[in-house]
Amino acid sequence: MMTDADVLVVGAGPVGLATAIEARLAGLRVTVIEPREGPIDKACGEGLMPGAVVALARLGVSVDGHDIAGIAYVSGADRVEHLFRTGHGRGVRRTALQPALAARAAQLGVHRVVGRVTAVEQPAGAVTAIVSRAGAEGAFTLTADWLVACDGLHSGIRRMSGLGLDTSQRSRARFGLRRHFAVAPWSDMVEVHWAPDAEIYVTPLGPGLVGVAVLGHRGVDFANTIAQSPEMRARLDGAVAAGGLRGAGPLLQRTRRRSQGRVLLAGDASGYVDALTGEGLRVGLGQARAAVRSILANDPEGYERAWSEGTRDFRVMTAGLLAAARSPLRSRIVPTSVRHPRLFGAAVERLAR
């Protein structure tokens, strides 16, 4: 069958563009389908672990930001921190990271189509995406050997393919809110401040900019959560917000599989536990590489195995930390980490690689 591309990538966020770059570096013809034309933002912590910095460099992508030396947990007077042993992480605004990846993809000859995938079909030996454009009549089709869905938390491809599990009734679903502040970073670490019922992530992003993300239950209030942390309240007193408040959620997304025929799921579309351990993009970049390897080998089951292996630490450690955060043990997480700094450091290093 004549195809328009070897690989269709749905979604032009960081993982989608990384997938496209990986495929082009492997000599494949790639088309990215994305309805948004400008830089794509997301309510996230914006901190890259050292492993993610290395993965981006391998793709030929470098972006300015603020070097991150490690991770700190803070609760009242208790503080524990660990300096990365494997190099620096980096705080990078998503609106800088995504365009840098887009420029690299364009440099490599990735074709980009503005539109939204409304249906996916799998004729023998191929996959076809039906694409619509906003304000345009009718639709058109694109056919490829493979399709990789990187269309985010609320993936339409995941839903169309029947690969998702219903998490809508989970009463303890969590949500994220993020705002930037025009204030000089006071630390070269990502700080996680533990409020009574939410976490506050502080990421240095530049000489006069920090990102503050709040993770909590449905309806979590950004200002009220900041007010629950005396240190954060003092740090941001009088600080000017640099942009509006962005939100995302519910963060919990489950999948029964990450592949169906010639359709693969990567990034948040492939399932998401939570952001407590802060290495979601590192995991997503690994999935992009694994997806292309499985395509080259014509082995979607190999991708299932690689996905499970590559996300195991993330899933196990995050699930355990979330369980503790939702239990009466929540208030003991930081004090326990303070008493066992080597254990805290080992966990950070395992996730940072």
JOZIFEN-V788217 format. One record per residue. N is the residue number from 1. RES is the residue in three letters. SS is DSSP state (helix for helix, strand for strand, loop for the rest). PHI is phi in radians with two decimals (NA if undefined). D_CENTER is the distance of its C-alpha to the mean C-alpha in Angstrom with 1 decimal. Layout:
N_RES_SS_PHI_D_CENTER + N_RES_SS_PHI_D_CENTER
This chain:
1_MET_loop_NA_34.8 + 2_MET_loop_-1.24_34.0 + 3_THR_loop_-2.13_30.4 + 4_ASP_loop_-1.42_28.6 + 5_ALA_strand_-2.77_26.0 + 6_ASP_strand_-1.34_25.2 + 7_VAL_strand_-2.37_21.5 + 8_LEU_strand_-1.72_20.1 + 9_VAL_strand_-1.97_16.4 + 10_VAL_strand_-1.73_15.4 + 11_GLY_loop_1.95_12.7 + 12_ALA_loop_-1.95_12.6 + 13_GLY_loop_-1.36_9.1 + 14_PRO_helix_-0.99_8.0 + 15_VAL_helix_-1.24_7.7 + 16_GLY_helix_-1.09_10.8 + 17_LEU_helix_-1.21_12.6 + 18_ALA_helix_-1.10_12.1 + 19_THR_helix_-1.09_13.5 + 20_ALA_helix_-1.09_16.3 + 21_ILE_helix_-1.14_17.1 + 22_GLU_helix_-0.98_17.3 + 23_ALA_helix_-1.16_19.6 + 24_ARG_helix_-1.17_21.7 + 25_LEU_helix_-1.11_22.2 + 26_ALA_loop_-1.57_23.5 + 27_GLY_loop_1.53_25.9 + 28_LEU_loop_-1.59_24.6 + 29_ARG_loop_-1.42_25.0 + 30_VAL_strand_-2.28_21.8 + 31_THR_strand_-2.17_21.3 + 32_VAL_strand_-1.79_18.1 + 33_ILE_strand_-1.98_18.6 + 34_GLU_strand_-2.67_16.9 + 35_PRO_loop_-1.32_18.8 + 36_ARG_loop_-1.63_17.7 + 37_GLU_loop_-1.68_19.7 + 38_GLY_loop_-1.55_18.6 + 39_PRO_loop_-0.98_15.7 + 40_ILE_loop_-1.79_12.6 + 41_ASP_loop_-1.80_11.3 + 42_LYS_loop_-2.75_8.8 + 43_ALA_loop_-1.34_9.7 + 44_CYS_loop_-2.55_7.5 + 45_GLY_loop_-1.26_9.1 + 46_GLU_loop_1.16_8.8 + 47_GLY_strand_-1.77_10.1 + 48_LEU_strand_-1.70_9.8 + 49_MET_loop_-1.20_11.6 + 50_PRO_helix_-0.92_14.7 + 51_GLY_helix_-1.09_13.7 + 52_ALA_helix_-1.22_10.9 + 53_VAL_helix_-1.07_13.8 + 54_VAL_helix_-1.13_16.1 + 55_ALA_helix_-1.11_14.0 + 56_LEU_helix_-1.16_13.8 + 57_ALA_helix_-1.06_17.5 + 58_ARG_helix_-1.11_18.4 + 59_LEU_loop_-1.43_17.2 + 60_GLY_loop_1.49_19.4 + 61_VAL_loop_-2.05_16.9 + 62_SER_loop_-2.30_17.7 + 63_VAL_loop_-2.47_16.8 + 64_ASP_loop_-1.17_18.6 + 65_GLY_loop_-3.11_17.3 + 66_HIS_strand_-2.08_18.4 + 67_ASP_strand_-1.07_18.7 + 68_ILE_strand_-1.97_17.5 + 69_ALA_loop_-1.53_20.1 + 70_GLY_strand_3.08_18.7 + 71_ILE_strand_-2.19_17.7 + 72_ALA_strand_-2.25_20.2 + 73_TYR_strand_-1.85_20.7 + 74_VAL_strand_-2.34_23.2 + 75_SER_strand_-2.60_25.4 + 76_GLY_loop_1.05_28.6 + 77_ALA_loop_-1.43_30.7 + 78_ASP_strand_-1.51_28.7 + 79_ARG_strand_-2.59_26.2 + 80_VAL_strand_-2.30_24.9 + 81_GLU_strand_-2.46_23.1 + 82_HIS_strand_-2.42_22.3 + 83_LEU_strand_-1.50_22.3 + 84_PHE_loop_-1.02_20.2 + 85_ARG_loop_-1.63_22.8 + 86_THR_loop_-1.84_20.9 + 87_GLY_loop_2.00_20.5 + 88_HIS_loop_-1.45_18.6 + 89_GLY_strand_-1.51_15.0 + 90_ARG_strand_-2.64_14.4 + 91_GLY_strand_-1.58_13.6 + 92_VAL_loop_-2.38_12.8 + 93_ARG_loop_-1.05_12.7 + 94_ARG_helix_-1.06_10.2 + 95_THR_helix_-1.32_13.5 + 96_ALA_helix_-1.77_14.7 + 97_LEU_helix_-1.17_11.9 + 98_GLN_helix_-1.08_11.7 + 99_PRO_helix_-1.10_15.6 + 100_ALA_helix_-1.13_16.0 + 101_LEU_helix_-1.16_14.2 + 102_ALA_helix_-1.10_16.3 + 103_ALA_helix_-1.14_19.4 + 104_ARG_helix_-1.14_19.1 + 105_ALA_helix_-1.07_18.6 + 106_ALA_helix_-1.10_21.7 + 107_GLN_helix_-1.03_23.6 + 108_LEU_loop_-1.49_23.3 + 109_GLY_loop_1.62_24.6 + 110_VAL_loop_-1.23_21.7 + 111_HIS_strand_-1.50_23.1 + 112_ARG_strand_-2.14_21.2 + 113_VAL_strand_-2.08_22.4 + 114_VAL_strand_-1.54_21.9 + 115_GLY_loop_2.99_22.0 + 116_ARG_strand_-2.11_20.6 + 117_VAL_strand_-1.34_21.0 + 118_THR_strand_-1.85_23.4 + 119_ALA_strand_-2.81_24.5 + 120_VAL_strand_-2.30_24.1 + 121_GLU_strand_-2.19_27.2 + 122_GLN_loop_-2.22_27.9 + 123_PRO_loop_-1.16_31.4 + 124_ALA_loop_-0.96_32.7 + 125_GLY_loop_1.29_30.8 + 126_ALA_loop_-2.74_28.4 + 127_VAL_strand_-2.43_25.8 + 128_THR_strand_-2.09_26.5 + 129_ALA_strand_-1.88_24.2 + 130_ILE_strand_-1.64_26.1 + 131_VAL_strand_-2.07_24.8 + 132_SER_strand_-2.03_26.0 + 133_ARG_loop_-2.01_26.0 + 134_ALA_loop_-1.07_26.3 + 135_GLY_loop_1.36_29.9 + 136_ALA_loop_-1.90_31.1 + 137_GLU_loop_-1.41_33.5 + 138_GLY_loop_1.27_32.8 + 139_ALA_strand_-2.58_30.0 + 140_PHE_strand_-2.39_29.8 + 141_THR_strand_-2.07_28.5 + 142_LEU_strand_-2.25_26.7 + 143_THR_strand_-2.11_27.4 + 144_ALA_strand_-2.55_25.8 + 145_ASP_strand_-1.31_26.1 + 146_TRP_strand_-2.49_22.5 + 147_LEU_strand_-2.30_19.6 + 148_VAL_strand_-2.00_15.9 + 149_ALA_strand_-1.56_13.9 + 150_CYS_loop_-2.21_10.4 + 151_ASP_loop_-1.75_11.1 + 152_GLY_loop_1.53_8.5 + 153_LEU_loop_-0.90_9.1 + 154_HIS_loop_-1.84_12.8 + 155_SER_loop_-0.92_13.3 + 156_GLY_helix_-1.22_16.9 + 157_ILE_helix_-1.17_17.3 + 158_ARG_helix_-1.02_16.4 + 159_ARG_helix_-1.18_19.0 + 160_MET_helix_-1.07_21.5 + 161_SER_loop_-1.50_21.4 + 162_GLY_loop_1.19_21.9 + 163_LEU_loop_-1.66_19.2 + 164_GLY_strand_-1.52_17.7 + 165_LEU_strand_-1.92_19.3 + 166_ASP_loop_-1.26_20.4 + 167_THR_loop_-2.04_18.8 + 168_SER_loop_-1.15_20.3 + 169_GLN_loop_-1.62_23.2 + 170_ARG_loop_-1.23_21.2 + 171_SER_loop_-1.23_22.9 + 172_ARG_loop_-1.86_20.6 + 173_ALA_loop_-1.03_17.4 + 174_ARG_strand_-1.98_15.3 + 175_PHE_strand_-2.34_13.9 + 176_GLY_strand_-2.16_12.3 + 177_LEU_strand_-2.28_14.2 + 178_ARG_strand_-2.46_13.9 + 179_ARG_strand_-2.51_16.8 + 180_HIS_strand_-1.68_17.9 + 181_PHE_strand_-2.26_21.3 + 182_ALA_strand_-1.46_23.8 + 183_VAL_loop_-2.54_24.8 + 184_ALA_loop_-1.19_25.1 + 185_PRO_loop_-0.99_22.8 + 186_TRP_loop_-1.72_24.9 + 187_SER_loop_-2.66_23.0 + 188_ASP_loop_-1.72_21.2 + 189_MET_strand_-2.03_19.1 + 190_VAL_strand_-1.36_16.1 + 191_GLU_strand_-1.78_18.2 + 192_VAL_strand_-1.97_17.4 + 193_HIS_strand_-1.66_20.3 + 194_TRP_strand_-1.67_21.3 + 195_ALA_loop_-1.46_23.1 + 196_PRO_loop_-0.97_25.2 + 197_ASP_loop_-2.36_22.8 + 198_ALA_strand_-2.78_19.4 + 199_GLU_strand_-2.07_17.4 + 200_ILE_strand_-2.07_17.1 + 201_TYR_strand_-1.70_14.6 + 202_VAL_strand_-2.05_16.4 + 203_THR_strand_-2.12_14.9 + 204_PRO_strand_-1.23_17.6 + 205_LEU_strand_-2.08_16.8 + 206_GLY_strand_-3.14_20.3 + 207_PRO_loop_-0.98_24.0 + 208_GLY_loop_-2.30_24.2 + 209_LEU_strand_-2.63_20.7 + 210_VAL_strand_-2.24_18.5 + 211_GLY_strand_-1.85_15.4 + 212_VAL_strand_-2.15_16.0 + 213_ALA_strand_-2.05_13.6 + 214_VAL_strand_-1.99_15.4 + 215_LEU_strand_-2.05_14.3 + 216_GLY_strand_-2.89_17.1 + 217_HIS_strand_-1.29_19.1 + 218_ARG_loop_-0.97_19.7 + 219_GLY_loop_1.45_21.6 + 220_VAL_loop_-0.97_20.5 + 221_ASP_loop_-1.80_22.2 + 222_PHE_helix_-1.07_20.6 + 223_ALA_helix_-1.12_24.1 + 224_ASN_helix_-1.13_25.5 + 225_THR_helix_-1.17_22.8 + 226_ILE_helix_-1.04_23.3 + 227_ALA_helix_-1.15_27.0 + 228_GLN_loop_-1.32_26.7 + 229_SER_loop_-1.90_25.9 + 230_PRO_helix_-0.96_29.0 + 231_GLU_helix_-1.15_27.4 + 232_MET_helix_-1.16_24.6 + 233_ARG_helix_-1.06_27.3 + 234_ALA_helix_-1.23_29.5 + 235_ARG_helix_-1.09_26.8 + 236_LEU_loop_-1.73_25.9 + 237_ASP_loop_-1.07_29.5 + 238_GLY_loop_1.43_30.4 + 239_ALA_loop_-1.21_27.2 + 240_VAL_strand_-1.54_26.6 + 241_ALA_strand_-1.23_23.4 + 242_ALA_loop_-1.83_21.9 + 243_GLY_loop_1.89_20.7 + 244_GLY_loop_-1.50_20.1 + 245_LEU_loop_-1.57_18.1 + 246_ARG_strand_-2.00_14.9 + 247_GLY_strand_-2.28_13.8 + 248_ALA_strand_-2.66_11.4 + 249_GLY_strand_2.56_12.4 + 250_PRO_loop_-1.14_13.8 + 251_LEU_loop_-1.31_10.7 + 252_LEU_loop_-1.26_12.7 + 253_GLN_strand_-2.38_12.6 + 254_ARG_strand_-2.04_14.9 + 255_THR_strand_-2.29_16.1 + 256_ARG_loop_-1.43_19.5 + 257_ARG_loop_-2.62_18.8 + 258_ARG_loop_-1.92_16.3 + 259_SER_strand_-2.62_19.1 + 260_GLN_strand_-2.53_22.2 + 261_GLY_loop_1.09_24.7 + 262_ARG_loop_-1.78_23.2 + 263_VAL_strand_-1.91_20.0 + 264_LEU_strand_-2.06_16.9 + 265_LEU_strand_-1.90_13.5 + 266_ALA_loop_-2.45_10.3 + 267_GLY_helix_1.19_6.5 + 268_ASP_helix_-1.04_6.2 + 269_ALA_helix_-1.09_9.8 + 270_SER_helix_-1.50_11.0 + 271_GLY_loop_2.19_10.6 + 272_TYR_strand_-2.57_8.8 + 273_VAL_loop_-1.63_11.0 + 274_ASP_loop_-3.07_9.9 + 275_ALA_loop_-1.89_8.4 + 276_LEU_loop_-1.05_11.8 + 277_THR_loop_-1.62_11.5 + 278_GLY_loop_1.29_8.8 + 279_GLU_loop_-2.11_7.7 + 280_GLY_helix_-1.01_4.4 + 281_LEU_helix_-1.24_4.3 + 282_ARG_helix_-1.05_7.9 + 283_VAL_helix_-1.13_8.0 + 284_GLY_helix_-1.11_6.5 + 285_LEU_helix_-1.13_9.1 + 286_GLY_helix_-1.14_11.5 + 287_GLN_helix_-1.16_11.3 + 288_ALA_helix_-1.04_12.0 + 289_ARG_helix_-1.15_15.0 + 290_ALA_helix_-1.14_16.1 + 291_ALA_helix_-1.09_16.2 + 292_VAL_helix_-1.20_18.4 + 293_ARG_helix_-1.05_20.5 + 294_SER_helix_-1.21_21.2 + 295_ILE_helix_-1.14_22.2 + 296_LEU_helix_-1.08_24.5 + 297_ALA_loop_-1.59_26.0 + 298_ASN_loop_0.94_26.2 + 299_ASP_loop_-2.43_24.9 + 300_PRO_helix_-1.09_22.2 + 301_GLU_helix_-1.15_23.3 + 302_GLY_helix_-1.11_22.4 + 303_TYR_helix_-1.17_18.7 + 304_GLU_helix_-0.98_19.0 + 305_ARG_helix_-1.14_20.3 + 306_ALA_helix_-1.14_17.8 + 307_TRP_helix_-1.08_14.9 + 308_SER_helix_-1.08_16.7 + 309_GLU_helix_-1.19_17.6 + 310_GLY_helix_-1.26_14.3 + 311_THR_helix_-1.87_12.6 + 312_ARG_helix_-1.02_15.9 + 313_ASP_helix_-1.05_15.6 + 314_PHE_helix_-1.01_12.2 + 315_ARG_helix_-1.19_13.7 + 316_VAL_helix_-1.19_17.1 + 317_MET_helix_-1.20_16.5 + 318_THR_helix_-1.18_14.1 + 319_ALA_helix_-1.06_16.6 + 320_GLY_helix_-1.15_19.4 + 321_LEU_helix_-1.17_18.2 + 322_LEU_helix_-1.10_17.5 + 323_ALA_helix_-1.05_20.9 + 324_ALA_helix_-1.17_22.5 + 325_ALA_helix_-1.16_20.9 + 326_ARG_loop_-1.64_22.4 + 327_SER_loop_-1.90_25.7 + 328_PRO_loop_-1.08_28.7 + 329_LEU_loop_-1.37_27.3 + 330_ARG_helix_-0.88_24.6 + 331_SER_helix_-1.19_27.0 + 332_ARG_helix_-1.71_27.7 + 333_ILE_helix_-1.05_24.2 + 334_VAL_helix_-1.26_24.6 + 335_PRO_helix_-1.00_28.4 + 336_THR_helix_-1.15_28.0 + 337_SER_helix_-1.12_25.4 + 338_VAL_helix_-1.11_28.0 + 339_ARG_helix_-1.30_30.7 + 340_HIS_loop_-2.23_28.8 + 341_PRO_helix_-1.10_27.0 + 342_ARG_helix_-1.17_27.1 + 343_LEU_helix_-1.14_25.3 + 344_PHE_helix_-1.06_22.6 + 345_GLY_helix_-1.10_22.5 + 346_ALA_helix_-1.11_22.4 + 347_ALA_helix_-1.15_19.3 + 348_VAL_helix_-1.09_17.5 + 349_GLU_helix_-1.10_18.7 + 350_ARG_helix_-1.10_17.8 + 351_LEU_helix_-1.49_14.1 + 352_ALA_helix_-1.46_14.4 + 353_ARG_loop_-1.16_16.0
